[in-house]
Amino acid sequence: MHTRESDRSAPAGAERPGVLRLILPVAAAWVLSLGVDLFLHAGLLARLYVVPSPFLLGPEEAFRLKFLGLDGYIPHGDNS
């Protein structure tokens, strides 16, 4: 029995290149944005966070309020 190449089923890992084409750019963008954020805040703006400022929150309060801000992204049922 002779089968053509196009009639054969694809190997088990054949869909991987499509998935990797999606995952790799997303992962690269995430790592790049993390690097830019660390460079900006830990490098360039670090001096602003050390001195007390009426504009910026203290580290403890900023850390505490960060999670309240992130809570806004979590769906909590029907908001209509």
mmCIF file of the N, C-alpha and C atoms, coordinates in Angstrom:
data_MODEL
# 
_entry.id   MODEL 
# 
loop_
_atom_site.group_PDB 
_atom_site.id 
_atom_site.type_symbol 
_atom_site.label_atom_id 
_atom_site.label_alt_id 
_atom_site.label_comp_id 
_atom_site.label_asym_id 
_atom_site.label_entity_id 
_atom_site.label_seq_id 
_atom_site.pdbx_PDB_ins_code 
_atom_site.Cartn_x 
_atom_site.Cartn_y 
_atom_site.Cartn_z 
_atom_site.occupancy 
_atom_site.B_iso_or_equiv 
_atom_site.pdbx_formal_charge 
_atom_site.auth_seq_id 
_atom_site.auth_comp_id 
_atom_site.auth_asym_id 
_atom_site.auth_atom_id 
_atom_site.pdbx_PDB_model_num 
ATOM 1   N N  . MET A 1 1  ? 0.853   -1.161 0.000  1.00 0.00 ? 1  MET A N  1 
ATOM 2   C CA . MET A 1 1  ? 0.000   0.000  0.000  1.00 0.00 ? 1  MET A CA 1 
ATOM 3   C C  . MET A 1 1  ? 0.905   1.232  0.000  1.00 0.00 ? 1  MET A C  1 
ATOM 4   N N  . HIS A 1 2  ? 0.751   2.056  -1.001 1.00 0.00 ? 2  HIS A N  1 
ATOM 5   C CA . HIS A 1 2  ? 1.571   3.246  -1.148 1.00 0.00 ? 2  HIS A CA 1 
ATOM 6   C C  . HIS A 1 2  ? 0.752   4.469  -0.749 1.00 0.00 ? 2  HIS A C  1 
ATOM 7   N N  . THR A 1 3  ? 1.286   5.279  0.158  1.00 0.00 ? 3  THR A N  1 
ATOM 8   C CA . THR A 1 3  ? 0.590   6.508  0.556  1.00 0.00 ? 3  THR A CA 1 
ATOM 9   C C  . THR A 1 3  ? 1.431   7.699  0.161  1.00 0.00 ? 3  THR A C  1 
ATOM 10  N N  . ARG A 1 4  ? 0.778   8.727  -0.231 1.00 0.00 ? 4  ARG A N  1 
ATOM 11  C CA . ARG A 1 4  ? 1.483   9.953  -0.573 1.00 0.00 ? 4  ARG A CA 1 
ATOM 12  C C  . ARG A 1 4  ? 1.923   10.658 0.703  1.00 0.00 ? 4  ARG A C  1 
ATOM 13  N N  . GLU A 1 5  ? 2.928   11.512 0.576  1.00 0.00 ? 5  GLU A N  1 
ATOM 14  C CA . GLU A 1 5  ? 3.451   12.247 1.728  1.00 0.00 ? 5  GLU A CA 1 
ATOM 15  C C  . GLU A 1 5  ? 2.376   13.109 2.376  1.00 0.00 ? 5  GLU A C  1 
ATOM 16  N N  . SER A 1 6  ? 1.513   13.724 1.584  1.00 0.00 ? 6  SER A N  1 
ATOM 17  C CA . SER A 1 6  ? 0.493   14.612 2.142  1.00 0.00 ? 6  SER A CA 1 
ATOM 18  C C  . SER A 1 6  ? -0.642  13.852 2.814  1.00 0.00 ? 6  SER A C  1 
ATOM 19  N N  . ASP A 1 7  ? -0.769  12.562 2.546  1.00 0.00 ? 7  ASP A N  1 
ATOM 20  C CA . ASP A 1 7  ? -1.834  11.771 3.162  1.00 0.00 ? 7  ASP A CA 1 
ATOM 21  C C  . ASP A 1 7  ? -1.469  11.303 4.573  1.00 0.00 ? 7  ASP A C  1 
ATOM 22  N N  . ARG A 1 8  ? -0.212  11.306 4.895  1.00 0.00 ? 8  ARG A N  1 
ATOM 23  C CA . ARG A 1 8  ? 0.196   10.830 6.213  1.00 0.00 ? 8  ARG A CA 1 
ATOM 24  C C  . ARG A 1 8  ? -0.197  11.852 7.279  1.00 0.00 ? 8  ARG A C  1 
ATOM 25  N N  . SER A 1 9  ? -0.465  11.328 8.465  1.00 0.00 ? 9  SER A N  1 
ATOM 26  C CA . SER A 1 9  ? -0.781  12.243 9.565  1.00 0.00 ? 9  SER A CA 1 
ATOM 27  C C  . SER A 1 9  ? 0.506   12.899 10.048 1.00 0.00 ? 9  SER A C  1 
ATOM 28  N N  . ALA A 1 10 ? 0.371   14.084 10.549 1.00 0.00 ? 10 ALA A N  1 
ATOM 29  C CA . ALA A 1 10 ? 1.525   14.828 11.026 1.00 0.00 ? 10 ALA A CA 1 
ATOM 30  C C  . ALA A 1 10 ? 2.060   14.200 12.297 1.00 0.00 ? 10 ALA A C  1 
ATOM 31  N N  . PRO A 1 11 ? 3.361   14.305 12.529 1.00 0.00 ? 11 PRO A N  1 
ATOM 32  C CA . PRO A 1 11 ? 3.905   13.773 13.782 1.00 0.00 ? 11 PRO A CA 1 
ATOM 33  C C  . PRO A 1 11 ? 3.327   14.506 14.991 1.00 0.00 ? 11 PRO A C  1 
ATOM 34  N N  . ALA A 1 12 ? 3.507   13.913 16.150 1.00 0.00 ? 12 ALA A N  1 
ATOM 35  C CA . ALA A 1 12 ? 2.884   14.442 17.369 1.00 0.00 ? 12 ALA A CA 1 
ATOM 36  C C  . ALA A 1 12 ? 3.320   15.870 17.676 1.00 0.00 ? 12 ALA A C  1 
ATOM 37  N N  . GLY A 1 13 ? 4.558   16.238 17.409 1.00 0.00 ? 13 GLY A N  1 
ATOM 38  C CA . GLY A 1 13 ? 5.043   17.574 17.736 1.00 0.00 ? 13 GLY A CA 1 
ATOM 39  C C  . GLY A 1 13 ? 4.943   18.562 16.588 1.00 0.00 ? 13 GLY A C  1 
ATOM 40  N N  . ALA A 1 14 ? 4.142   18.291 15.581 1.00 0.00 ? 14 ALA A N  1 
ATOM 41  C CA . ALA A 1 14 ? 4.086   19.144 14.391 1.00 0.00 ? 14 ALA A CA 1 
ATOM 42  C C  . ALA A 1 14 ? 3.474   20.507 14.679 1.00 0.00 ? 14 ALA A C  1 
ATOM 43  N N  . GLU A 1 15 ? 2.596   20.611 15.668 1.00 0.00 ? 15 GLU A N  1 
ATOM 44  C CA . GLU A 1 15 ? 1.970   21.901 15.952 1.00 0.00 ? 15 GLU A CA 1 
ATOM 45  C C  . GLU A 1 15 ? 2.859   22.797 16.808 1.00 0.00 ? 15 GLU A C  1 
ATOM 46  N N  . ARG A 1 16 ? 3.958   22.307 17.296 1.00 0.00 ? 16 ARG A N  1 
ATOM 47  C CA . ARG A 1 16 ? 4.846   23.078 18.165 1.00 0.00 ? 16 ARG A CA 1 
ATOM 48  C C  . ARG A 1 16 ? 5.371   24.361 17.525 1.00 0.00 ? 16 ARG A C  1 
ATOM 49  N N  . PRO A 1 17 ? 5.834   24.373 16.270 1.00 0.00 ? 17 PRO A N  1 
ATOM 50  C CA . PRO A 1 17 ? 6.348   25.642 15.730 1.00 0.00 ? 17 PRO A CA 1 
ATOM 51  C C  . PRO A 1 17 ? 5.320   26.764 15.749 1.00 0.00 ? 17 PRO A C  1 
ATOM 52  N N  . GLY A 1 18 ? 4.045   26.459 15.556 1.00 0.00 ? 18 GLY A N  1 
ATOM 53  C CA . GLY A 1 18 ? 3.013   27.488 15.632 1.00 0.00 ? 18 GLY A CA 1 
ATOM 54  C C  . GLY A 1 18 ? 2.857   28.040 17.035 1.00 0.00 ? 18 GLY A C  1 
ATOM 55  N N  . VAL A 1 19 ? 2.938   27.166 18.023 1.00 0.00 ? 19 VAL A N  1 
ATOM 56  C CA . VAL A 1 19 ? 2.824   27.590 19.416 1.00 0.00 ? 19 VAL A CA 1 
ATOM 57  C C  . VAL A 1 19 ? 4.056   28.404 19.811 1.00 0.00 ? 19 VAL A C  1 
ATOM 58  N N  . LEU A 1 20 ? 5.226   27.946 19.390 1.00 0.00 ? 20 LEU A N  1 
ATOM 59  C CA . LEU A 1 20 ? 6.452   28.672 19.713 1.00 0.00 ? 20 LEU A CA 1 
ATOM 60  C C  . LEU A 1 20 ? 6.484   30.037 19.039 1.00 0.00 ? 20 LEU A C  1 
ATOM 61  N N  . ARG A 1 21 ? 5.909   30.141 17.860 1.00 0.00 ? 21 ARG A N  1 
ATOM 62  C CA . ARG A 1 21 ? 5.842   31.439 17.183 1.00 0.00 ? 21 ARG A CA 1 
ATOM 63  C C  . ARG A 1 21 ? 5.011   32.438 17.966 1.00 0.00 ? 21 ARG A C  1 
ATOM 64  N N  . LEU A 1 22 ? 4.095   31.968 18.759 1.00 0.00 ? 22 LEU A N  1 
ATOM 65  C CA . LEU A 1 22 ? 3.280   32.847 19.586 1.00 0.00 ? 22 LEU A CA 1 
ATOM 66  C C  . LEU A 1 22 ? 3.937   33.094 20.947 1.00 0.00 ? 22 LEU A C  1 
ATOM 67  N N  . ILE A 1 23 ? 4.482   32.055 21.542 1.00 0.00 ? 23 ILE A N  1 
ATOM 68  C CA . ILE A 1 23 ? 5.029   32.164 22.896 1.00 0.00 ? 23 ILE A CA 1 
ATOM 69  C C  . ILE A 1 23 ? 6.338   32.947 22.927 1.00 0.00 ? 23 ILE A C  1 
ATOM 70  N N  . LEU A 1 24 ? 7.224   32.710 21.971 1.00 0.00 ? 24 LEU A N  1 
ATOM 71  C CA . LEU A 1 24 ? 8.530   33.373 22.008 1.00 0.00 ? 24 LEU A CA 1 
ATOM 72  C C  . LEU A 1 24 ? 8.441   34.890 21.920 1.00 0.00 ? 24 LEU A C  1 
ATOM 73  N N  . PRO A 1 25 ? 7.675   35.486 21.016 1.00 0.00 ? 25 PRO A N  1 
ATOM 74  C CA . PRO A 1 25 ? 7.590   36.955 21.015 1.00 0.00 ? 25 PRO A CA 1 
ATOM 75  C C  . PRO A 1 25 ? 6.937   37.528 22.280 1.00 0.00 ? 25 PRO A C  1 
ATOM 76  N N  . VAL A 1 26 ? 5.955   36.824 22.812 1.00 0.00 ? 26 VAL A N  1 
ATOM 77  C CA . VAL A 1 26 ? 5.306   37.294 24.043 1.00 0.00 ? 26 VAL A CA 1 
ATOM 78  C C  . VAL A 1 26 ? 6.289   37.235 25.198 1.00 0.00 ? 26 VAL A C  1 
ATOM 79  N N  . ALA A 1 27 ? 7.034   36.147 25.310 1.00 0.00 ? 27 ALA A N  1 
ATOM 80  C CA . ALA A 1 27 ? 8.029   36.023 26.380 1.00 0.00 ? 27 ALA A CA 1 
ATOM 81  C C  . ALA A 1 27 ? 9.140   37.056 26.204 1.00 0.00 ? 27 ALA A C  1 
ATOM 82  N N  . ALA A 1 28 ? 9.574   37.275 24.967 1.00 0.00 ? 28 ALA A N  1 
ATOM 83  C CA . ALA A 1 28 ? 10.626  38.275 24.718 1.00 0.00 ? 28 ALA A CA 1 
ATOM 84  C C  . ALA A 1 28 ? 10.140  39.672 25.067 1.00 0.00 ? 28 ALA A C  1 
ATOM 85  N N  . ALA A 1 29 ? 8.901   39.992 24.732 1.00 0.00 ? 29 ALA A N  1 
ATOM 86  C CA . ALA A 1 29 ? 8.351   41.313 25.065 1.00 0.00 ? 29 ALA A CA 1 
ATOM 87  C C  . ALA A 1 29 ? 8.234   41.488 26.573 1.00 0.00 ? 29 ALA A C  1 
ATOM 88  N N  . TRP A 1 30 ? 7.856   40.431 27.281 1.00 0.00 ? 30 TRP A N  1 
ATOM 89  C CA . TRP A 1 30 ? 7.731   40.514 28.733 1.00 0.00 ? 30 TRP A CA 1 
ATOM 90  C C  . TRP A 1 30 ? 9.098   40.732 29.376 1.00 0.00 ? 30 TRP A C  1 
ATOM 91  N N  . VAL A 1 31 ? 10.103  39.972 28.930 1.00 0.00 ? 31 VAL A N  1 
ATOM 92  C CA . VAL A 1 31 ? 11.449  40.121 29.488 1.00 0.00 ? 31 VAL A CA 1 
ATOM 93  C C  . VAL A 1 31 ? 12.002  41.503 29.163 1.00 0.00 ? 31 VAL A C  1 
ATOM 94  N N  . LEU A 1 32 ? 11.758  41.993 27.956 1.00 0.00 ? 32 LEU A N  1 
ATOM 95  C CA . LEU A 1 32 ? 12.227  43.326 27.576 1.00 0.00 ? 32 LEU A CA 1 
ATOM 96  C C  . LEU A 1 32 ? 11.557  44.405 28.432 1.00 0.00 ? 32 LEU A C  1 
ATOM 97  N N  . SER A 1 33 ? 10.257  44.296 28.644 1.00 0.00 ? 33 SER A N  1 
ATOM 98  C CA . SER A 1 33 ? 9.572   45.303 29.463 1.00 0.00 ? 33 SER A CA 1 
ATOM 99  C C  . SER A 1 33 ? 10.032  45.230 30.919 1.00 0.00 ? 33 SER A C  1 
ATOM 100 N N  . LEU A 1 34 ? 10.321  44.043 31.412 1.00 0.00 ? 34 LEU A N  1 
ATOM 101 C CA . LEU A 1 34 ? 10.853  43.899 32.761 1.00 0.00 ? 34 LEU A CA 1 
ATOM 102 C C  . LEU A 1 34 ? 12.233  44.544 32.865 1.00 0.00 ? 34 LEU A C  1 
ATOM 103 N N  . GLY A 1 35 ? 13.075  44.332 31.854 1.00 0.00 ? 35 GLY A N  1 
ATOM 104 C CA . GLY A 1 35 ? 14.396  44.942 31.843 1.00 0.00 ? 35 GLY A CA 1 
ATOM 105 C C  . GLY A 1 35 ? 14.336  46.457 31.792 1.00 0.00 ? 35 GLY A C  1 
ATOM 106 N N  . VAL A 1 36 ? 13.449  47.000 30.950 1.00 0.00 ? 36 VAL A N  1 
ATOM 107 C CA . VAL A 1 36 ? 13.296  48.452 30.861 1.00 0.00 ? 36 VAL A CA 1 
ATOM 108 C C  . VAL A 1 36 ? 12.794  49.012 32.186 1.00 0.00 ? 36 VAL A C  1 
ATOM 109 N N  . ASP A 1 37 ? 11.848  48.321 32.806 1.00 0.00 ? 37 ASP A N  1 
ATOM 110 C CA . ASP A 1 37 ? 11.309  48.775 34.098 1.00 0.00 ? 37 ASP A CA 1 
ATOM 111 C C  . ASP A 1 37 ? 12.389  48.783 35.174 1.00 0.00 ? 37 ASP A C  1 
ATOM 112 N N  . LEU A 1 38 ? 13.177  47.717 35.243 1.00 0.00 ? 38 LEU A N  1 
ATOM 113 C CA . LEU A 1 38 ? 14.249  47.673 36.235 1.00 0.00 ? 38 LEU A CA 1 
ATOM 114 C C  . LEU A 1 38 ? 15.295  48.751 35.965 1.00 0.00 ? 38 LEU A C  1 
ATOM 115 N N  . PHE A 1 39 ? 15.656  48.944 34.713 1.00 0.00 ? 39 PHE A N  1 
ATOM 116 C CA . PHE A 1 39 ? 16.635  49.977 34.377 1.00 0.00 ? 39 PHE A CA 1 
ATOM 117 C C  . PHE A 1 39 ? 16.109  51.362 34.746 1.00 0.00 ? 39 PHE A C  1 
ATOM 118 N N  . LEU A 1 40 ? 14.846  51.610 34.449 1.00 0.00 ? 40 LEU A N  1 
ATOM 119 C CA . LEU A 1 40 ? 14.271  52.917 34.717 1.00 0.00 ? 40 LEU A CA 1 
ATOM 120 C C  . LEU A 1 40 ? 14.156  53.190 36.217 1.00 0.00 ? 40 LEU A C  1 
ATOM 121 N N  . HIS A 1 41 ? 13.541  52.260 36.933 1.00 0.00 ? 41 HIS A N  1 
ATOM 122 C CA . HIS A 1 41 ? 13.267  52.505 38.349 1.00 0.00 ? 41 HIS A CA 1 
ATOM 123 C C  . HIS A 1 41 ? 14.468  52.244 39.253 1.00 0.00 ? 41 HIS A C  1 
ATOM 124 N N  . ALA A 1 42 ? 15.219  51.173 39.005 1.00 0.00 ? 42 ALA A N  1 
ATOM 125 C CA . ALA A 1 42 ? 16.361  50.865 39.868 1.00 0.00 ? 42 ALA A CA 1 
ATOM 126 C C  . ALA A 1 42 ? 17.597  51.659 39.464 1.00 0.00 ? 42 ALA A C  1 
ATOM 127 N N  . GLY A 1 43 ? 17.659  52.088 38.229 1.00 0.00 ? 43 GLY A N  1 
ATOM 128 C CA . GLY A 1 43 ? 18.828  52.816 37.770 1.00 0.00 ? 43 GLY A CA 1 
ATOM 129 C C  . GLY A 1 43 ? 18.640  54.312 37.762 1.00 0.00 ? 43 GLY A C  1 
ATOM 130 N N  . LEU A 1 44 ? 17.750  54.795 36.933 1.00 0.00 ? 44 LEU A N  1 
ATOM 131 C CA . LEU A 1 44 ? 17.607  56.232 36.729 1.00 0.00 ? 44 LEU A CA 1 
ATOM 132 C C  . LEU A 1 44 ? 16.820  56.941 37.830 1.00 0.00 ? 44 LEU A C  1 
ATOM 133 N N  . LEU A 1 45 ? 15.766  56.318 38.317 1.00 0.00 ? 45 LEU A N  1 
ATOM 134 C CA . LEU A 1 45 ? 14.892  56.987 39.282 1.00 0.00 ? 45 LEU A CA 1 
ATOM 135 C C  . LEU A 1 45 ? 15.147  56.582 40.736 1.00 0.00 ? 45 LEU A C  1 
ATOM 136 N N  . ALA A 1 46 ? 16.192  55.814 41.000 1.00 0.00 ? 46 ALA A N  1 
ATOM 137 C CA . ALA A 1 46 ? 16.437  55.303 42.354 1.00 0.00 ? 46 ALA A CA 1 
ATOM 138 C C  . ALA A 1 46 ? 16.627  56.426 43.361 1.00 0.00 ? 46 ALA A C  1 
ATOM 139 N N  . ARG A 1 47 ? 17.263  57.511 42.953 1.00 0.00 ? 47 ARG A N  1 
ATOM 140 C CA . ARG A 1 47 ? 17.501  58.619 43.890 1.00 0.00 ? 47 ARG A CA 1 
ATOM 141 C C  . ARG A 1 47 ? 16.200  59.278 44.346 1.00 0.00 ? 47 ARG A C  1 
ATOM 142 N N  . LEU A 1 48 ? 15.176  59.233 43.494 1.00 0.00 ? 48 LEU A N  1 
ATOM 143 C CA . LEU A 1 48 ? 13.900  59.840 43.879 1.00 0.00 ? 48 LEU A CA 1 
ATOM 144 C C  . LEU A 1 48 ? 13.201  59.054 44.993 1.00 0.00 ? 48 LEU A C  1 
ATOM 145 N N  . TYR A 1 49 ? 13.444  57.763 45.035 1.00 0.00 ? 49 TYR A N  1 
ATOM 146 C CA . TYR A 1 49 ? 12.765  56.925 46.019 1.00 0.00 ? 49 TYR A CA 1 
ATOM 147 C C  . TYR A 1 49 ? 13.444  56.955 47.385 1.00 0.00 ? 49 TYR A C  1 
ATOM 148 N N  . VAL A 1 50 ? 14.677  57.420 47.455 1.00 0.00 ? 50 VAL A N  1 
ATOM 149 C CA . VAL A 1 50 ? 15.427  57.410 48.714 1.00 0.00 ? 50 VAL A CA 1 
ATOM 150 C C  . VAL A 1 50 ? 15.063  58.589 49.595 1.00 0.00 ? 50 VAL A C  1 
ATOM 151 N N  . VAL A 1 51 ? 14.901  59.760 49.001 1.00 0.00 ? 51 VAL A N  1 
ATOM 152 C CA . VAL A 1 51 ? 14.611  60.961 49.794 1.00 0.00 ? 51 VAL A CA 1 
ATOM 153 C C  . VAL A 1 51 ? 13.105  61.082 50.017 1.00 0.00 ? 51 VAL A C  1 
ATOM 154 N N  . PRO A 1 52 ? 12.683  61.549 51.174 1.00 0.00 ? 52 PRO A N  1 
ATOM 155 C CA . PRO A 1 52 ? 11.254  61.747 51.415 1.00 0.00 ? 52 PRO A CA 1 
ATOM 156 C C  . PRO A 1 52 ? 10.676  62.778 50.438 1.00 0.00 ? 52 PRO A C  1 
ATOM 157 N N  . SER A 1 53 ? 9.471   62.526 49.982 1.00 0.00 ? 53 SER A N  1 
ATOM 158 C CA . SER A 1 53 ? 8.844   63.407 49.004 1.00 0.00 ? 53 SER A CA 1 
ATOM 159 C C  . SER A 1 53 ? 7.356   63.527 49.314 1.00 0.00 ? 53 SER A C  1 
ATOM 160 N N  . PRO A 1 54 ? 6.788   64.727 49.173 1.00 0.00 ? 54 PRO A N  1 
ATOM 161 C CA . PRO A 1 54 ? 5.346   64.852 49.357 1.00 0.00 ? 54 PRO A CA 1 
ATOM 162 C C  . PRO A 1 54 ? 4.564   64.239 48.188 1.00 0.00 ? 54 PRO A C  1 
ATOM 163 N N  . PHE A 1 55 ? 5.257   63.996 47.074 1.00 0.00 ? 55 PHE A N  1 
ATOM 164 C CA . PHE A 1 55 ? 4.603   63.459 45.887 1.00 0.00 ? 55 PHE A CA 1 
ATOM 165 C C  . PHE A 1 55 ? 4.582   61.938 45.882 1.00 0.00 ? 55 PHE A C  1 
ATOM 166 N N  . LEU A 1 56 ? 5.677   61.300 46.290 1.00 0.00 ? 56 LEU A N  1 
ATOM 167 C CA . LEU A 1 56 ? 5.789   59.839 46.267 1.00 0.00 ? 56 LEU A CA 1 
ATOM 168 C C  . LEU A 1 56 ? 5.435   59.257 47.624 1.00 0.00 ? 56 LEU A C  1 
ATOM 169 N N  . LEU A 1 57 ? 4.823   58.084 47.612 1.00 0.00 ? 57 LEU A N  1 
ATOM 170 C CA . LEU A 1 57 ? 4.518   57.371 48.850 1.00 0.00 ? 57 LEU A CA 1 
ATOM 171 C C  . LEU A 1 57 ? 5.777   56.713 49.394 1.00 0.00 ? 57 LEU A C  1 
ATOM 172 N N  . GLY A 1 58 ? 5.770   56.443 50.678 1.00 0.00 ? 58 GLY A N  1 
ATOM 173 C CA . GLY A 1 58 ? 6.865   55.699 51.278 1.00 0.00 ? 58 GLY A CA 1 
ATOM 174 C C  . GLY A 1 58 ? 6.835   54.250 50.806 1.00 0.00 ? 58 GLY A C  1 
ATOM 175 N N  . PRO A 1 59 ? 7.939   53.524 50.949 1.00 0.00 ? 59 PRO A N  1 
ATOM 176 C CA . PRO A 1 59 ? 7.996   52.153 50.443 1.00 0.00 ? 59 PRO A CA 1 
ATOM 177 C C  . PRO A 1 59 ? 6.944   51.229 51.050 1.00 0.00 ? 59 PRO A C  1 
ATOM 178 N N  . GLU A 1 60 ? 6.712   51.343 52.345 1.00 0.00 ? 60 GLU A N  1 
ATOM 179 C CA . GLU A 1 60 ? 5.733   50.452 52.992 1.00 0.00 ? 60 GLU A CA 1 
ATOM 180 C C  . GLU A 1 60 ? 4.317   50.719 52.476 1.00 0.00 ? 60 GLU A C  1 
ATOM 181 N N  . GLU A 1 61 ? 3.963   51.999 52.389 1.00 0.00 ? 61 GLU A N  1 
ATOM 182 C CA . GLU A 1 61 ? 2.614   52.337 51.929 1.00 0.00 ? 61 GLU A CA 1 
ATOM 183 C C  . GLU A 1 61 ? 2.422   52.011 50.452 1.00 0.00 ? 61 GLU A C  1 
ATOM 184 N N  . ALA A 1 62 ? 3.447   52.248 49.653 1.00 0.00 ? 62 ALA A N  1 
ATOM 185 C CA . ALA A 1 62 ? 3.358   51.923 48.225 1.00 0.00 ? 62 ALA A CA 1 
ATOM 186 C C  . ALA A 1 62 ? 3.186   50.417 48.033 1.00 0.00 ? 62 ALA A C  1 
ATOM 187 N N  . PHE A 1 63 ? 3.915   49.625 48.811 1.00 0.00 ? 63 PHE A N  1 
ATOM 188 C CA . PHE A 1 63 ? 3.800   48.170 48.718 1.00 0.00 ? 63 PHE A CA 1 
ATOM 189 C C  . PHE A 1 63 ? 2.405   47.709 49.135 1.00 0.00 ? 63 PHE A C  1 
ATOM 190 N N  . ARG A 1 64 ? 1.875   48.310 50.186 1.00 0.00 ? 64 ARG A N  1 
ATOM 191 C CA . ARG A 1 64 ? 0.551   47.927 50.671 1.00 0.00 ? 64 ARG A CA 1 
ATOM 192 C C  . ARG A 1 64 ? -0.534  48.297 49.664 1.00 0.00 ? 64 ARG A C  1 
ATOM 193 N N  . LEU A 1 65 ? -0.451  49.483 49.080 1.00 0.00 ? 65 LEU A N  1 
ATOM 194 C CA . LEU A 1 65 ? -1.479  49.948 48.146 1.00 0.00 ? 65 LEU A CA 1 
ATOM 195 C C  . LEU A 1 65 ? -1.369  49.310 46.771 1.00 0.00 ? 65 LEU A C  1 
ATOM 196 N N  . LYS A 1 66 ? -0.221  48.765 46.443 1.00 0.00 ? 66 LYS A N  1 
ATOM 197 C CA . LYS A 1 66 ? -0.047  48.126 45.142 1.00 0.00 ? 66 LYS A CA 1 
ATOM 198 C C  . LYS A 1 66 ? -1.064  47.012 44.951 1.00 0.00 ? 66 LYS A C  1 
ATOM 199 N N  . PHE A 1 67 ? -1.280  46.222 45.977 1.00 0.00 ? 67 PHE A N  1 
ATOM 200 C CA . PHE A 1 67 ? -2.186  45.093 45.854 1.00 0.00 ? 67 PHE A CA 1 
ATOM 201 C C  . PHE A 1 67 ? -3.647  45.541 45.797 1.00 0.00 ? 67 PHE A C  1 
ATOM 202 N N  . LEU A 1 68 ? -3.963  46.662 46.393 1.00 0.00 ? 68 LEU A N  1 
ATOM 203 C CA . LEU A 1 68 ? -5.319  47.200 46.252 1.00 0.00 ? 68 LEU A CA 1 
ATOM 204 C C  . LEU A 1 68 ? -5.560  47.645 44.813 1.00 0.00 ? 68 LEU A C  1 
ATOM 205 N N  . GLY A 1 69 ? -4.542  48.213 44.181 1.00 0.00 ? 69 GLY A N  1 
ATOM 206 C CA . GLY A 1 69 ? -4.667  48.624 42.789 1.00 0.00 ? 69 GLY A CA 1 
ATOM 207 C C  . GLY A 1 69 ? -4.792  47.433 41.856 1.00 0.00 ? 69 GLY A C  1 
ATOM 208 N N  . LEU A 1 70 ? -4.046  46.370 42.145 1.00 0.00 ? 70 LEU A N  1 
ATOM 209 C CA . LEU A 1 70 ? -4.129  45.169 41.312 1.00 0.00 ? 70 LEU A CA 1 
ATOM 210 C C  . LEU A 1 70 ? -5.471  44.469 41.480 1.00 0.00 ? 70 LEU A C  1 
ATOM 211 N N  . ASP A 1 71 ? -6.124  44.686 42.601 1.00 0.00 ? 71 ASP A N  1 
ATOM 212 C CA . ASP A 1 71 ? -7.432  44.070 42.841 1.00 0.00 ? 71 ASP A CA 1 
ATOM 213 C C  . ASP A 1 71 ? -8.462  44.561 41.821 1.00 0.00 ? 71 ASP A C  1 
ATOM 214 N N  . GLY A 1 72 ? -8.262  45.724 41.255 1.00 0.00 ? 72 GLY A N  1 
ATOM 215 C CA . GLY A 1 72 ? -9.184  46.238 40.260 1.00 0.00 ? 72 GLY A CA 1 
ATOM 216 C C  . GLY A 1 72 ? -9.195  45.442 38.969 1.00 0.00 ? 72 GLY A C  1 
ATOM 217 N N  . TYR A 1 73 ? -8.149  44.661 38.719 1.00 0.00 ? 73 TYR A N  1 
ATOM 218 C CA . TYR A 1 73 ? -8.077  43.850 37.507 1.00 0.00 ? 73 TYR A CA 1 
ATOM 219 C C  . TYR A 1 73 ? -8.802  42.520 37.652 1.00 0.00 ? 73 TYR A C  1 
ATOM 220 N N  . ILE A 1 74 ? -9.134  42.138 38.868 1.00 0.00 ? 74 ILE A N  1 
ATOM 221 C CA . ILE A 1 74 ? -9.773  40.848 39.104 1.00 0.00 ? 74 ILE A CA 1 
ATOM 222 C C  . ILE A 1 74 ? -11.282 41.008 39.003 1.00 0.00 ? 74 ILE A C  1 
ATOM 223 N N  . PRO A 1 75 ? -11.933 40.225 38.134 1.00 0.00 ? 75 PRO A N  1 
ATOM 224 C CA . PRO A 1 75 ? -13.399 40.320 38.052 1.00 0.00 ? 75 PRO A CA 1 
ATOM 225 C C  . PRO A 1 75 ? -14.053 39.815 39.329 1.00 0.00 ? 75 PRO A C  1 
ATOM 226 N N  . HIS A 1 76 ? -15.043 40.555 39.811 1.00 0.00 ? 76 HIS A N  1 
ATOM 227 C CA . HIS A 1 76 ? -15.740 40.203 41.062 1.00 0.00 ? 76 HIS A CA 1 
ATOM 228 C C  . HIS A 1 76 ? -17.233 39.997 40.816 1.00 0.00 ? 76 HIS A C  1 
ATOM 229 N N  . GLY A 1 77 ? -17.568 39.270 39.788 1.00 0.00 ? 77 GLY A N  1 
ATOM 230 C CA . GLY A 1 77 ? -18.977 39.006 39.522 1.00 0.00 ? 77 GLY A CA 1 
ATOM 231 C C  . GLY A 1 77 ? -19.596 40.067 38.621 1.00 0.00 ? 77 GLY A C  1 
ATOM 232 N N  . ASP A 1 78 ? -20.899 40.228 38.713 1.00 0.00 ? 78 ASP A N  1 
ATOM 233 C CA . ASP A 1 78 ? -21.637 41.149 37.851 1.00 0.00 ? 78 ASP A CA 1 
ATOM 234 C C  . ASP A 1 78 ? -21.471 42.568 38.358 1.00 0.00 ? 78 ASP A C  1 
ATOM 235 N N  . ASN A 1 79 ? -20.869 43.441 37.547 1.00 0.00 ? 79 ASN A N  1 
ATOM 236 C CA . ASN A 1 79 ? -20.650 44.827 37.931 1.00 0.00 ? 79 ASN A CA 1 
ATOM 237 C C  . ASN A 1 79 ? -21.619 45.785 37.263 1.00 0.00 ? 79 ASN A C  1 
ATOM 238 N N  . SER A 1 80 ? -22.691 45.295 36.689 1.00 0.00 ? 80 SER A N  1 
ATOM 239 C CA . SER A 1 80 ? -23.610 46.192 35.981 1.00 0.00 ? 80 SER A CA 1 
ATOM 240 C C  . SER A 1 80 ? -24.636 46.820 36.878 1.00 0.00 ? 80 SER A C  1 
# 
